[in-house]
Amino acid sequence: MKTGVTLPDVTFHTRVRDDAIEGPNPFRWEDKTTADFFANKRVILFSLPGAFTPTCSTYQLPGFEDNFAKFQAAGINEIYCLSVNDSFVMNKWAQSQEIKNVKVIPDGSGQFTRKVGMLVDKDNLGFGMRSWRYAAIVNNGVVEAWFEEPGRADNHGDDPYGESSPENLLAYLDAEANKAA
């Protein structure tokens, strides 16, 4: 994936809250497409190896959540967190992290992640196929800027984090705003 590339057309199988459903699990299935998430918006998409994992839960997801207003001020409409996890896991993770602004996208089968070239084998950690850590600024479905952690490889021994951090994306957006001024 790189700047200027259009995101692949994929259908995501999500679970959404439905107040018409009574009981302990008031959710229903709702399929959403790439266009549903990315058309006619300028968004941040970041992806990570897995919900509930340490770096993802301690730094990356909370960092984007805590800086949501700064991203909005920089012209970002939405922030999406994508992982090769199912909708049940992604929703429970967002709930446990008390996320109000970042929206989670489940890529349970890894179809989107595969099509953007970021699917890696993490059997060394017992994860199976997962996403390499990256972030992108996406404008109307087209990658405006791409931030990929170095060393992408199957069964990588480390979990690099920095390129795809919210601080790095904010610095990029600030620099772009200064160039335009």
Buried (B, 14 or more C-beta within 10 A) or exposed (E): BEEEBEBBEBEBBBBEEEEEEEEEEEBEEEEBEBEEBBEEBBBBBBBBBBBEBEBBBEBBBBBBBEBBEBBEEBEBEBBBBBBBBBBBBBBBBBEEBEBEBBBBBBBBBBBBBBBBBBBBBBEEBEBEBBBBBBBBBBBBBBBBBBBBBEEBEEEBEEBBBEBBBBEBBBEBBEEBEEEEE
